[in-house]
Amino acid sequence: MNSNLLEIERKRRSIYGLGKNLPISEDEVLDLIADIVKNAPSAYNSQTGKIAVLLNENHDDFWNIVENTLKKKMGPDRDFSRTKAKIDGFKASYGTILYFENKNKVKELQEAFSSYADKFPQYSQHSSAILQILIWLGLAEQNVGANLQHYNPIIDEEVKSKWDIPEEFELVAQMPFGEILSPAGEKEFDPIGDRIKIFK
Ligand SMILES: Cc1cc2nc3c(=O)[nH]c(=O)nc-3n(C[C@H](O)[C@H](O)[C@H](O)COP(=O)(O)O)c2cc1C
C-alpha cells in the first residue's frame, strides 16, 4: 500500500552503526523531539513522559556510567571486551535520549480514578513506549538512525545524581541516535496470518 507512514515504519530499524555527522542540524533534531513530546498521547492526557537529551560530554559521561557499572557488575574474572565494544558503539553515536516516567503523576491518577488504580503504572509504561516509537519514527523519517537500550535500573541512581533528575522520575529506556553508518541487519517476520485475524 502507498502510505508515507508505512514507508517511515519500514525505515525505522534498530541501527547500531551510528556516527556523529547528523543529516539535519542539531537544532532540527531538538525541535523535532520537542514537538513529538508535546503532541504524544498519554493516559488521561497525564503527560507522564519526561525526556533528557544528552549531547557532547553529557552523552559520553552517560556511556561511561553504563560501562563502569557493567564492569563492576561483571567483575574482574569475566571477559568485558564484547560489552565494551558494544558500549563504545553507542558512545560513537551523536547523542542519547533518556526516557523517564513521572511516578508522582501516576500516583495522582491512582488517587483520582481509584477504580483503575492498578492499571495506571501500566498505562504510564504504554505512554512511554508510544513516545519512544514516535521519536524513533520521527528520527527515521529524517534519516537519523537510533536504537533502543535498557540499562536501567542498575544505572538509575548515578544518572539521577549526575543530571539532577527528580527522585520520582523512573528511567524507562535509553535511545542513542546519530548518523547511519551501517544499515540494520536482516529481520525475520512471522507469517502475518499468525498475527492478524480478520472477522467480517
Ligand atoms: C520493548 C522493546 C525493548 C527492546 N529492548 C532492546 C534492548 O534493550 N537492546 C537492544 O539492542 N534492542 C532492544 N529492542 C530492539 C529490538 O531488538 C528490535 O526492535 C527488534 O529486534 C526488531 O528489529 P528492528 O527494530 O530493526 O525492526 C527493543 C525493542 C522493544 C520494542
The ligand as a Gaussian input file, in Angstrom:
#p B3LYP/6-31G(d) Opt

LIG

0 1
 C       10.128000      -3.057000      24.186000
 C       11.406000      -3.218000      23.405000
 C       12.592000      -3.404000      24.098000
 C       13.804000      -3.505000      23.397000
 N       14.994000      -3.564000      24.102000
 C       16.148000      -3.569000      23.414000
 C       17.383000      -3.545000      24.116000
 O       17.432000      -3.461000      25.347000
 N       18.535000      -3.572000      23.379000
 C       18.510000      -3.622000      22.022000
 O       19.586000      -3.629000      21.397000
 N       17.348000      -3.629000      21.320000
 C       16.178000      -3.599000      22.002000
 N       14.995000      -3.576000      21.307000
 C       15.012000      -3.608000      19.837000
 C       14.526000      -4.939000      19.275000
 O       15.502000      -5.933000      19.446000
 C       14.213000      -4.710000      17.789000
 O       13.205000      -3.720000      17.683000
 C       13.736000      -5.973000      17.098000
 O       14.748000      -6.941000      17.044000
 C       13.267000      -5.698000      15.662000
 O       14.279000      -5.048000      14.931000
 P       14.072000      -3.600000      14.296000
 O       13.981000      -2.607000      15.445000
 O       15.277000      -3.356000      13.441000
 O       12.799000      -3.595000      13.498000
 C       13.794000      -3.461000      21.989000
 C       12.580000      -3.298000      21.302000
 C       11.405000      -3.157000      22.012000
 C       10.137000      -2.932000      21.261000

